[in-house]
Amino acid sequence: MGFFRQQEEHLAMRFITWRYQKLGKPVPAEAELKTQACQIVSDAHRIARERGRNVVAIIKDLVNDIKK
């Protein structure tokens, strides 16, 4: 895994943690956060390839959709 991909996953984990805290829900364990972040980054890259948008903006949009 490349440096940028790791940074994107770390950013996604921070956004996910922030979103859970903002919603007043308990933050999942580190392993669950990592899994969610990996999925979000993968989805963001797929969407960016299809639509040609910025990956970070897509990550933010996907994290904001978390309402579990």
C-alpha positions as CSV (number, residue, x, y, z in Angstrom):
1,M,0.0,0.0,0.0
2,G,1.3,3.4,-1.0
3,F,2.0,6.4,1.2
4,F,-0.9,8.4,-0.2
5,R,-3.4,5.6,0.3
6,Q,-2.3,5.2,3.9
7,Q,-2.7,9.0,4.5
8,E,-6.2,8.8,2.9
9,E,-7.2,6.0,5.2
10,H,-5.8,7.8,8.2
11,L,-7.8,10.9,7.2
12,A,-11.0,8.8,6.7
13,M,-10.5,7.3,10.2
14,R,-10.3,10.8,11.7
15,F,-13.4,11.9,9.8
16,I,-15.3,8.7,10.9
17,T,-14.3,9.2,14.5
18,W,-15.4,12.9,14.4
19,R,-18.7,11.9,12.8
20,Y,-19.5,9.3,15.4
21,Q,-18.7,11.8,18.2
22,K,-20.8,14.5,16.6
23,L,-23.8,12.1,16.4
24,G,-23.3,11.1,20.0
25,K,-22.6,7.5,19.2
26,P,-19.9,5.3,20.7
27,V,-16.8,5.2,18.5
28,P,-16.1,1.6,17.3
29,A,-12.9,-0.2,18.0
30,E,-9.7,0.6,16.0
31,A,-10.1,-2.5,13.8
32,E,-13.6,-1.6,12.9
33,L,-12.6,2.0,12.1
34,K,-9.8,0.7,9.9
35,T,-12.2,-1.5,8.0
36,Q,-14.7,1.3,7.5
37,A,-11.9,3.7,6.4
38,C,-10.5,1.1,3.9
39,Q,-14.0,0.7,2.4
40,I,-14.6,4.4,2.2
41,V,-11.3,5.1,0.5
42,S,-11.9,2.2,-2.0
43,D,-15.3,3.6,-2.8
44,A,-13.9,7.1,-3.1
45,H,-11.3,6.0,-5.6
46,R,-13.9,4.1,-7.6
47,I,-16.2,7.1,-7.7
48,A,-13.2,9.4,-8.6
49,R,-12.4,7.1,-11.6
50,E,-16.0,7.2,-12.7
51,R,-16.7,10.9,-12.2
52,G,-13.3,12.5,-12.2
53,R,-13.7,14.2,-8.8
54,N,-11.3,14.9,-5.9
55,V,-10.8,11.8,-3.7
56,V,-10.7,13.8,-0.5
57,A,-14.0,15.6,-1.2
58,I,-15.6,12.2,-2.0
59,I,-14.2,10.8,1.3
60,K,-15.8,13.7,3.2
61,D,-19.1,13.0,1.5
62,L,-19.0,9.3,2.2
63,V,-18.2,9.9,5.9
64,N,-21.0,12.3,6.2
65,D,-23.4,9.6,5.0
66,I,-22.5,7.4,8.0
67,K,-25.7,7.1,10.1
68,K,-25.3,3.6,11.5
